[in-house]
Amino acid sequence: MDVNIIEDEKNRFVFELLSHDHTVLLLVKDHLKDNEDVKLLTFSVGHPETGKPFFVLETKKNNAKKLFLNSLSEIEKDLQKIQKDFEKKL
C-alpha cells in the first residue's frame, strides 16, 4: 500500500493513499468507530478521478498510528477466520 504520511504525532495520524481505493479505510473506520480512545476518525475521498483517499485518526491517550496498525491486524485475523469458515462449507 503506497501512502504519503502527512502527520505522525502521538495522538494524531494522518495519511493519504496513493495507489489504492478507499475500501480498506471503510473497514478500518468501521472497526475503530466504537473504540473509546478514538477522539476523531474520518476520511475523505475527494473527486473520484483525481482525489486521493485522505485518512485522519486522533486518539485521547494512546498512539494513533499503533491503534491504526493494530486495527489492520485485527481485520486481517477476522478475514482469515471468514475465509476458513467458507472453506469448511465448500
C-alpha positions, 0 to 999 in steps of 0.5 A: 500500500503506497501512502504519503504520511502527512502527520505522525504525532502521538495522538494524531495520524494522518495519511493519504493513499496513493495507489489504492481505493478507499475500501480498506479505510471503510473497514478500518473506520468501521472497526475503530468507530466504537473504540473509546480512545478514538477522539476523531476518525474520518476520511475523505475521498475527494473527486473520484478521478483525481482525489486521493483517499485522505485518512485522519485518526486522533486518539485521547491517550494512546498512539494513533498510528499503533491503534491504526496498525493494530486495527489492520491486524485485527481485520486481517485475523477476522478475514482469515477466520471468514475465509476458513469458515467458507472453506469448511462449507465448500 
